[in-house]
Amino acid sequence: MGRMEEIWGSDWMDFKPERWISVGSTDEKKMVKFAAFMAGPRTCLGRKIAFVQMKAVASCVLCRFKFEVVDDHPVVPDASILMFMKYGLKVRVSNRA
């Protein structure tokens, strides 16, 4: 499902976070495509709270720390069931002042 051209288009392998971002609203159709929580009558009961928690954790981490990609490190996404970087993602993490 994560690699289906019918769902994601011809650029399905490109890293495009904007697929999930829409200003001022959430697109429920895109959320349903994320198979981790499934859809329909058997959808995960904790889906909404899981999204709230993920956003809260991400915002806390991003507020407290600064992330910079290490110089000359190749940033190459590798599509799979989960999105990951082909050569890993080496970052320099520092406290925000």
Secondary structure as GFF3:
##gff-version 3
##sequence-region A 1 97
A	DSSP	alpha_helix	5	8	.	.	.	ID=ss1
A	DSSP	three_ten_helix	17	19	.	.	.	ID=ss2
A	DSSP	alpha_helix	28	33	.	.	.	ID=ss3
A	DSSP	three_ten_helix	35	37	.	.	.	ID=ss4
A	DSSP	three_ten_helix	40	42	.	.	.	ID=ss5
A	DSSP	alpha_helix	47	64	.	.	.	ID=ss6
A	DSSP	beta_strand	65	69	.	.	.	ID=ss7
A	DSSP	beta_strand	77	78	.	.	.	ID=ss8
A	DSSP	beta_strand	84	85	.	.	.	ID=ss9
A	DSSP	beta_strand	91	95	.	.	.	ID=ss10
###
